Amino acid sequence: MMTKTDLKRQPVSSLKRIANYMGIIVPRDFSRDDIFETICDRLGSPEENRVGWWLLDQWK
């Protein structure tokens, strides 16, 4: 299962692909942290949504 730390370490291109896969539109002015926070907001906490965070393992 991917953790928030693992997700934060992903390159920007991977974060954008993950966001796109999740149906999140990423404006050009979004920073790396904005994309990370948006993904985390969509998934919720790893304790409550284990399946969503587990599925992120495909992006490692």
Summary of the structure (lengths in Angstrom):
residues: 60
radius of gyration: 10.5
end to end distance: 10.1
largest distance: 31.0
contacts: 138
relative contact order: 0.24
helix: 62%
strand: 0%
